[in-house]
Amino acid sequence: MRTLAIWAAWSGAAVLSALITVLAFLPAAWLVPLLESKTAGRITLGDAQGSIWQGSAFIGAAPSGKDAVMALLPGRFAWRISPLVLVGRVAATLENPSVLSQPVSISGSWSAWSITPASLRLPAERLAGLGAPLNTLKPSGQMLLTWQQLQLARQADGVDLRGGMTLDMTAMASRLSPVNPLGSYRMRLDWQGRRATLTLETLSGAMLLNGSGNLQNGHLQFSGTAQAAEGQEEKLATLLSLLGQRRQINGKNVIGLEFKS
């Protein structure tokens, strides 16, 4: 019996050692199918290097999930994940000086996480990689997504998110319009669980966009208007006609923006 117990102990130690070794060297590429499964293959990790604990990759996009992958964001994202996650303590950092204003820290437990404030820069030209209708509009300009402290909580049927985000879109333009830039805009999102209320306003420019809506469980509902600033009606007629149906509001011709997905 003693020999059997010693053999079992050594076998258990060997299995545990092998398991720790495997976990320590799990390649970063193992994260690729996880991200692709959550985005139907439209978002992926390109040239993933290192391990799942410490590695780097660029964020790529493939519009149909089968197209060639192109870089969606400049630079490479580098991450560090503490092995303490295996015992329920989450501690991770994400860095990319090309687009992130500062390293982002994620901390908490298996059921709740906190994400530190930061901002993310995105050249609008890269959005064409997400497919229609963005690959037709071919937007250009600068986009800056800023968030305060975010709180996430895992539920039985998904993840709740709480916190505020602001998306500033500066000097936006489109290949479908001779007016460049079209304008600068701001969208605010207030996350309360699985639902975010959003508002869109024009800061300046020739094309005026305004509206509000909500984003819930991946589905967008938005209602607003688009119109040309005084003196820009003729130049923007073609682009505005592609955005929605013409309406009369307070004696002015506007385009109704209605999106539901």
N, C-alpha and C positions, 0 to 999 in steps of 0.2 A: 504494500500500500504506500509506504514511504517513497519507494522508487517511482511509483505511478504519480504521486503528488509532485515530486521533484520534476519529473518529465513534463507534467501538465504546466507547472510554473514556468519552466524554461520555454515551453512551446508558446505559452501566453505572452511571455516577454518578447519572444522572437516575432510573433504576430504583431504586437504593439509597436515594436521597433520598426518593422516593415511598414506598418500603417503610417507612422509618424514620418518616415522617410518619403513615402509616396506623397503624403499631404504637403510636405515641405517643398517638393519639387514639381507640384502640379503646374503644367505650363499655362501661361497666360492665354494661349489659344483656346483653352477650354471655356473661356468666357464668351467666345464668339457665338456659338450656337445658342447660348442663353439669351444674349441680346437680340439675335435674329429672330428667335421664337417669340419674343415680346413685341417685335415691330414688323412681323410678317416679312422679314428679310429686307425691309427698306433701309434699316440702319444696322451697321455692323462695325466691327473693329478691324482695322487694316494693319498689316505688318505687326501683329501682337508679339511682343518680346518679353522675356523674363518669366516670372511665375505669377500665379494668382495673388500671391502675397506682396510681391514687389515687381512691377512691370510697367510697360508703356505700350501705347498704340495710338494710331490716329483714328478719329471718328469718320467713318465712311458712309456713303449713301448709295443705294441701288434702287431706282424708282420702282421697278417691277419685282424686285427681289431676285431677278435673274440677270439684270444688266451688269456691266462692268462697274466695279466699285470706284467712286471718286471721293476725294476728301471733302467732307461737309464743313469742317472747321479747320482753320490753319493750325499748324504745330502739332506736337504729340502730347497726349495726356499721359502723365506718369502717376501711378498710384502706389500707396503702401497700405496694407491691411494687416492689423495685428492678429497673430494666431490665437489671441484670447477670444476671438469670435467663436472658436470651437466650444468654449465654456460659457457663452452667453454675453460676453462683453465686446461691444462693437467700438473699434477705434481705427479710423481710416483717414487718409489725406489724399487729395487730388490736386495736381498741379499742371498748369500749362501757361507759361508766361506769355505766349502768343495771343491768348484770348481771355484768360482769367485775370482779374485785377489783383488777386492774391490767392494763395493756396486755400482750398476749401477743406474743412475738417468735418468729419461725420462721426458722431459718438452716440452711445446709448446701449441698448440691450437688443435681444432678438426681436422684441415686440415694439420698441419705440426708439426713434433716432432724432437727433438734432443736427441741422446743417448750418454752418456758420455763414454770415453775410458775405456777399461778393457780387461781382458783375461779370458778365460774359459778353465779349464782343463778337459780332458775326457779320462778315461782309455779305450783303444781300445777294450778291451774284452767286454765292454758293447754294442758295435755295433752289436753283434750277435743278440741282441733283435730286430733289425730292419728287420730280415728275410733274404731271399735269395738276393744275393749270400754270404752275410756276415756271415750267420750262417753256411755255408759250409767252408769258408776260415778260420773262427775262428781267427781273427786277435788279436794280443796282442802288447803292447807297450804303449807309452804315447803320447797324442795328446794335443796341446795347440793352441786354436783359439784366436788370438789377433786382436783387432780393434781399430782404432782411432775414432775421433768424427764422428758419423753417422747422416745423415740427412734423414728424411723420409717425404714424402709429399703425401697426399691422393688425388687421381685423381678419375674421374668418373668411370673408369674401373679397378681400383686397387691402389696399393701403389708404389711409386717410392722410391728407396733407393740410396743414394750417399755416397761413402766413401770407404776406403780400409780395407781389412782383410788379415791376414796371418795365415795359418794353418801349424804348425810345427808338424811333425810326427816322433818321436824319438824311436830308437831301435825297429822298427816294425818287427813282425814275424807272421808266419802262421802255423797252425797245419799240413798243406799240404807239408811243407818243413822241411828237417832236418837242414837247415841252420838257426841259431838263434844267433843274429838278422839278418834279411835280409838287413836292412839299415835304414837310416834316410833321411827324405824327407821334402820338403817345397812347399806348394801351396800358391800362391798369387791370391787374387780376387780383382778386381777393379770394384765397382758397379757404374753404370751410369744409373739411372732410373730403368727400369725393366730388364736390361741386365748387366751381369758381365762377364768381360774377365778374364780368369784364366790361370796360368802357373804353371807347375809342374817341379821341379828339384830335383836331388839327391844330398844330402849333403855328404853322405858317405855310404859304405856298399857293400855287395856282389851282390845285384840285383840293376841294374841301371834303373831308371824310369825318363823319360823326356817327355814333351808334352805341348800342349796348347789347349784352346778351349773357349767355352762360355756357360753361363747358362742364359737362357731367359725364363721368364714366367713359371718357373718350369721344363723346358726342358734342358737337358744337351747334348752338342755336344763336343766331345773331340777326339783329334788325337795325338798320341805319339808313343813312342817305349819303349820296355823293353828288357833288355839283362843281361847276367851274366857277372860279372867282371872276369878278367882273372884268370883261375884256378878253377872257381866255376861252369863251364858249366854243368858238369855231375850231380852235386848235385841239381841244379835248373831246370833241364830239365823237370821234371814232372810239376812243378808249372808253368813254363813259357808256356808250351803247353796248359794250361787251360786259359791263358790270351788272346790269339789271334793267328793269322796266322804268320808263319815264313816268313821272308823276308831277302833279301840280300841288305845291304846298305854299300857302300864303302868296299866291300869284307868281311863284317862281318855278321854273322847270328844274326838277331834281331827279336823280336816279335812285330808286328804292333798292337798298341792299338787303337781301334776305338770304341767309345761309342756314341750312339745317342738314346735319349729317348724323 
